[in-house]
Amino acid sequence: MKQWKIKQSDVALIDELSAKTGYSKIVISILLQKGVNTPQQIEKFIHPRISDLHNPFLFADMEKAVKRIRLAIDKKGKILIYGDRDVDGITSTNIAYSYLKSLGADVVWYIPSDEGYGLHNGLIEKYKKEGVGLIITVDCGITAVEEINFATSQSMDVIITDHHEAPSNLPKAFAIIDPKCPSEKYPFKELAGCGVAFKLFQAVAFSYSDYFAKDIVVLDIETTGLSPLMDEIVEIGAVKIRNFIEIEKFAALVKPKKSIPKNVSAIHGITDDDCNHSPDISEVMKKFLSFIGESILVAHNSNFDMAFLYRAAKKIKREIPNDVVDTLELSRKLYPFKSHGLDALAKDMDIEISRYHRALSDAVTASKVFERLVIFTEKKQRKFIEEYLYLVSLGTVADIVPLVSENRIFAKYGVPLLYDSKKPGIRAMISNLQIEKKSCTAKKVSWSIVPLLNSAGRYGKAALSAELLITDDKSRAKFLLDEILKINGERKGLQKINIKSFIEETIKQNDIENDKIFVTVVNNLRHGVTGIAANQIIREFGKPVILLILEGEEAMGAARSIGGFDMVSAIEKCKDIVVKYGGHKAAAGLTVAKKNLEEFTKRIKFVANSLITDEMLVPHLSIDTSIPVSDISVDLIKELELLEPYGFGNEHPIFIANDVVLGDFSSVGIDGAHLRVRFKNDKMGVGGIGWQLGRRAADFRKGQKVDVVFHLEINVWQSRESAQLMILDIKSSDGL
């Protein structure tokens, strides 16, 4: 029996935010459960912007990686894109290969088939003979210490792009782009592999900008008045940026020779007392000129700022020969705003200002405005984002990473672009799967397109799916899709056989009641659906599981976990007897030598017993909020669609309705597998369906009061829309 846990709500805050934003209390309540608790955060969550994507150069090795790629492109060096065989891996491969090809690079791609996950020395040697000097891994590589050392010994550079958990001993690659590296400061850790690849090539697109890898100083001054001949500087603030990443700041108050007029102090807040112990302008200018060096200078209304600075420099017999960019002039050319003042631009661009009319704060704001203006004018980067957003959304949805932050932006704006894609492979799949535009959602993609593309990889033929996405030939796309559809049919049959075999062997080989993790080894089953079988066993028994298929002297397979238990960390504690492993907290792949299987099983079970609590093994439903049946409507469900795309990390809201009168109900479907119900409450009524809950029909009677936990969906019948409960669990209201 599942435990129900209803999240607590701050009723007063719900009322306040609902009144301020105009969204319903139900929507606000759900957003609060997600930690979204201010009007600004609510608006950013519901209407995120592409401009909210983090700067790719926040990755420590990004500039280094981009320069190496540009060298290969410019010198016609041969590049290998080395991917993985799931949808995340093939979309990553597609992004990297297709974009490099568009830049004129000499590039090839490879996805392992029978060799297993990750890099292999034999393949490295093969591509070395073919002239490859640079390997870029996508969705793999972070644990390939030995293989990358081998590549380096062959005078090949390796750039790793990965998102899996990093080992303590990192590979000695030329550059590593992985948000989960211990020393990495990139602000979002949950990118899929395709998200990391997307960030790399977004940065490559920016490398064609005039501002790439150049030091830029964005400055601002405060003065005693408007005339550089009559008035004085009282404050200089500046921020030095490189690829729009802040690397250094400068801030100094200046003691003027004359008092600051009160009406001017009222504007910037700087008084004579503030400046009383500050150095004079000659001393400040010497430090400021040292700070700017040969950097490009940027200012908002540079004519004003630079007139004062040129005069101050002249007084100490110095010059400022630097190039100067004026964001005021640039914004006037690009945007027809009513006002081009710094604060007006920042507001329109949703840039937060910490403090108005102080030099450093205004310089920081101007640097962010400058970044937006440059990105707007840099057509190469904009074109890259527009052309590859659909691919990164597909891989992100497929890899079940949290749909928050950047992943939410990818999915929200990229999934609709899948339907509009002109790529023959995408068009062929959408046609075959009969996906309509209005139903092209993250959920639909994950249930239809993703399993189809994954099926080829499960049979060691991921190259078919990768080529399907890459090709521009309609007839080739049709051929590839036909091949994948055949494989998918075989996969469904294999899935039934393997799940049955794994469940039977799991019961035989493990103590179902007392073990806190299951380890099951079978002989000579066909690979391809081990992860699916592991997920099914978790649904059946609610415990983490490792499933291995033994072939010869090695057993290879998949591991899946439950909330609170870090599978990769657990496997790492046994790494001395594991041939290879990699993955996430919730899912991993691994290979164990036959001779070590008994010892591995004993040790991993010891680790699990020490870390998994009894409470973690109790299945539970986490409920967002309660709702009376009378409040359920099509309009509410459409408002809830503002929270889309739903997925891992942004789950479909779960509701509870208490003391609902049970109307007609019955078991439906093959063998009565599902439960169809009509609920009543006062004069209102609503239908519901509970998948795989048909057996529960015997527990209830018509007219009984029940508590029901559910999602909400719109049911369309003969062009008529109605609200429908997707029942997750149901109990008698009196607890019986």
MOPE-V397638 format. One record per pair of residues at least 24 apart in sequence whose C-alpha atoms are under 6 Angstrom apart, sorted by the first residue. I is the first residue (numbers start at 1). GAP is how many residues later the second one is. D is the distance in Angstrom with one decimal. If there is no record, write none. Layout:
i=I gap=GAP d=D
i=I gap=GAP d=D
This chain:
i=2 gap=617 d=5.2
i=2 gap=618 d=4.8
i=3 gap=617 d=4.4
i=4 gap=616 d=5.7
i=4 gap=617 d=4.9
i=5 gap=617 d=4.9
i=5 gap=618 d=5.9
i=6 gap=617 d=4.6
i=7 gap=617 d=5.5
i=46 gap=596 d=5.9
i=53 gap=353 d=5.8
i=56 gap=143 d=5.3
i=56 gap=147 d=5.9
i=58 gap=128 d=5.5
i=59 gap=127 d=5.4
i=61 gap=114 d=5.7
i=65 gap=110 d=5.7
i=66 gap=138 d=5.5
i=73 gap=32 d=4.9
i=78 gap=28 d=5.0
i=78 gap=29 d=5.8
i=78 gap=54 d=4.7
i=78 gap=55 d=5.8
i=79 gap=28 d=4.6
i=79 gap=53 d=5.6
i=79 gap=55 d=4.9
i=79 gap=56 d=5.8
i=80 gap=27 d=5.9
i=80 gap=28 d=5.1
i=80 gap=29 d=5.5
i=80 gap=55 d=4.7
i=81 gap=28 d=4.5
i=81 gap=55 d=5.0
i=81 gap=56 d=5.9
i=82 gap=27 d=5.9
i=82 gap=28 d=5.1
i=82 gap=55 d=4.7
i=83 gap=28 d=4.9
i=83 gap=54 d=5.9
i=83 gap=55 d=4.9
i=84 gap=27 d=5.5
i=85 gap=372 d=4.9
i=85 gap=377 d=5.0
i=86 gap=368 d=5.5
i=86 gap=371 d=5.9
i=87 gap=308 d=5.6
i=87 gap=367 d=5.8
i=88 gap=106 d=5.7
i=88 gap=307 d=4.2
i=88 gap=311 d=5.9
i=89 gap=50 d=5.4
i=90 gap=376 d=5.1
i=91 gap=300 d=5.8
i=91 gap=304 d=5.7
i=92 gap=46 d=5.8
i=92 gap=102 d=4.2
i=92 gap=105 d=5.8
i=113 gap=347 d=4.2
i=113 gap=348 d=5.9
i=114 gap=346 d=5.6
i=121 gap=26 d=5.7
i=134 gap=24 d=5.8
i=136 gap=24 d=5.9
i=137 gap=24 d=5.6
i=138 gap=24 d=5.9
i=139 gap=54 d=4.3
i=142 gap=24 d=5.9
i=145 gap=26 d=4.2
i=162 gap=31 d=5.4
i=163 gap=30 d=5.2
i=164 gap=419 d=5.3
i=164 gap=420 d=5.9
i=192 gap=204 d=5.5
i=194 gap=198 d=5.5
i=194 gap=201 d=5.9
i=195 gap=197 d=6.0
i=205 gap=175 d=5.8
i=205 gap=176 d=4.9
i=206 gap=175 d=5.6
i=212 gap=31 d=5.7
i=213 gap=29 d=5.9
i=213 gap=30 d=5.8
i=214 gap=28 d=5.7
i=215 gap=26 d=5.9
i=215 gap=27 d=5.0
i=215 gap=80 d=5.1
i=216 gap=24 d=5.6
i=216 gap=25 d=5.3
i=216 gap=79 d=5.0
i=216 gap=80 d=4.7
i=216 gap=81 d=5.9
i=217 gap=80 d=4.9
i=218 gap=79 d=5.8
i=218 gap=80 d=4.5
i=218 gap=81 d=5.8
i=218 gap=145 d=5.7
i=218 gap=149 d=5.8
i=219 gap=80 d=5.4
i=219 gap=144 d=5.0
i=220 gap=139 d=4.9
i=220 gap=143 d=5.2
i=221 gap=138 d=5.1
i=224 gap=36 d=5.4
i=228 gap=80 d=4.9
i=236 gap=123 d=5.7
i=237 gap=122 d=4.5
i=237 gap=123 d=3.9
i=238 gap=122 d=5.7
i=238 gap=125 d=5.5
i=253 gap=25 d=5.9
i=254 gap=24 d=5.4
i=254 gap=25 d=5.7
i=254 gap=26 d=5.5
i=254 gap=27 d=5.8
i=255 gap=24 d=5.8
i=255 gap=25 d=5.0
i=268 gap=89 d=4.9
i=268 gap=90 d=6.0
i=296 gap=26 d=5.9
i=296 gap=27 d=5.2
i=297 gap=27 d=4.6
i=298 gap=26 d=5.6
i=298 gap=27 d=4.7
i=298 gap=28 d=5.9
i=299 gap=27 d=5.3
i=300 gap=26 d=5.5
i=300 gap=27 d=4.9
i=300 gap=28 d=5.1
i=301 gap=25 d=5.9
i=301 gap=27 d=5.3
i=302 gap=24 d=5.2
i=389 gap=25 d=4.9
i=390 gap=24 d=4.3
i=390 gap=25 d=5.9
i=390 gap=27 d=5.4
i=390 gap=28 d=5.3
i=398 gap=48 d=5.9
i=398 gap=52 d=5.9
i=400 gap=248 d=5.8
i=402 gap=246 d=4.8
i=402 gap=247 d=4.0
i=403 gap=246 d=5.4
i=403 gap=247 d=5.6
i=412 gap=233 d=5.9
i=424 gap=50 d=5.3
i=424 gap=53 d=5.9
i=425 gap=43 d=5.0
i=425 gap=44 d=5.3
i=425 gap=52 d=5.1
i=442 gap=203 d=5.9
i=455 gap=33 d=5.3
i=456 gap=28 d=5.9
i=458 gap=70 d=3.7
i=459 gap=69 d=5.3
i=495 gap=34 d=5.9
i=499 gap=34 d=4.9
i=516 gap=93 d=5.9
i=517 gap=26 d=5.9
i=517 gap=27 d=5.0
i=517 gap=28 d=5.5
i=518 gap=27 d=4.6
i=519 gap=26 d=5.9
i=519 gap=27 d=4.8
i=520 gap=27 d=5.0
i=521 gap=27 d=4.7
i=521 gap=28 d=5.7
i=522 gap=27 d=5.1
i=522 gap=28 d=6.0
i=523 gap=26 d=5.7
i=523 gap=27 d=4.9
i=524 gap=27 d=5.8
i=530 gap=28 d=6.0
i=531 gap=27 d=5.4
i=553 gap=40 d=6.0
i=553 gap=41 d=5.1
i=554 gap=38 d=5.8
i=554 gap=39 d=4.4
i=554 gap=40 d=5.0
i=555 gap=36 d=5.6
i=555 gap=37 d=5.3
i=556 gap=34 d=5.9
i=556 gap=35 d=4.3
i=557 gap=32 d=5.9
i=557 gap=33 d=5.8
i=558 gap=30 d=5.8
i=558 gap=31 d=4.5
i=559 gap=28 d=5.6
i=559 gap=29 d=5.0
i=560 gap=26 d=5.7
i=560 gap=27 d=4.6
i=561 gap=25 d=4.8
i=623 gap=31 d=5.1
i=623 gap=32 d=5.8
i=624 gap=30 d=5.4
i=624 gap=31 d=5.9
i=625 gap=30 d=5.3
i=626 gap=29 d=5.4
i=626 gap=30 d=4.6
i=626 gap=31 d=5.8
i=627 gap=30 d=5.4
i=628 gap=29 d=5.5
i=630 gap=54 d=5.8
i=633 gap=90 d=5.7
i=634 gap=89 d=5.3
i=654 gap=56 d=5.6
i=654 gap=57 d=5.2
i=655 gap=54 d=5.6
i=655 gap=55 d=5.4
i=656 gap=52 d=5.6
i=656 gap=53 d=4.4
i=657 gap=50 d=5.7
i=657 gap=51 d=5.5
i=658 gap=49 d=4.4
i=659 gap=46 d=5.0
i=659 gap=47 d=5.2
i=659 gap=48 d=5.6
i=659 gap=74 d=5.8
i=660 gap=45 d=5.2
i=660 gap=46 d=5.3
i=661 gap=42 d=5.6
i=661 gap=43 d=5.7
i=661 gap=44 d=4.5
i=662 gap=40 d=5.5
i=662 gap=41 d=5.0
i=662 gap=42 d=5.4
i=663 gap=39 d=5.4
i=663 gap=40 d=5.9
i=667 gap=27 d=4.8
i=687 gap=37 d=5.4
i=688 gap=36 d=5.3
i=688 gap=37 d=4.2
i=688 gap=38 d=5.8
i=689 gap=37 d=5.3
i=689 gap=38 d=5.7
i=690 gap=36 d=5.9
i=690 gap=37 d=4.5
i=705 gap=28 d=5.6
i=706 gap=25 d=5.6
i=706 gap=26 d=4.3
i=706 gap=27 d=4.5
i=707 gap=24 d=5.4
i=707 gap=26 d=5.3
